């Protein structure tokens, strides 16, 4: 049985309470979306968004701390995300790795904390443009997978998102062959780390748009997408959701 498809939207540091109207439009247009739909808004919007959407779509955080509680000003514990209605949390996004110096070890610790709190961790991996040009992509992805996935990961509590750093927010996307190569490697690599590796959902992220979504979703081992800017507008994200449901 193929893994359940997932369309995940990462709002990053965008949006306010007025933007929640886009979610109303999205739900009205896609009441039975044909795949799982997830929005990861800024943390301050999680509670009002949950109150608004109920169980119509899943919600997630964009990061969590490795500790369950304590003197960590400005951080959010996985259990706190769970408490306000989150079911997922994005971890190890390239923007966190670059802007905050997050290592594979740190990502694995956060993923373990997410699992302990009952959240599904979306663990992000991806190469830089320099690493791609140097022919190091597969080695980089393999190392990030090995270092970022904690013990106890399963298809039920872990999703992997491939986001080539050079494609995020740039309008550039890898070729279908490049995406297929990386997703094939990830599926093979997971077999040594996760018992039910064939059921772990593998997402592609990096300038996913309505115009290229169908082509991307036709690639083997692409079980959905982690969408950035295009998830902010109901029409754009809705078109991506429709493409995934039809794939």
Secondary structure, DSSP 8 states (H G I E B T S, - for coil): -----EEEEE--S---GGGHHHHHHHHHH-TT-SSEEEEE--GGGHHHHHHHHTTSSEEEES--BSSSSSS-TT--BHHHHHHTT--EEEES-HHHHHHS---HHHHHHHHHHHHHTT-EEEEEE---HHHHHTT-HHHHHHHHHHHHS-TT--TTTEEEEEE-GGGTTTS----HHHHHHHHHHHHHHHTTT-TTGGGSEEEEESS--TTTHHHHHTSTT--EEEESGGGSSHHHHHHHHHHHHH-
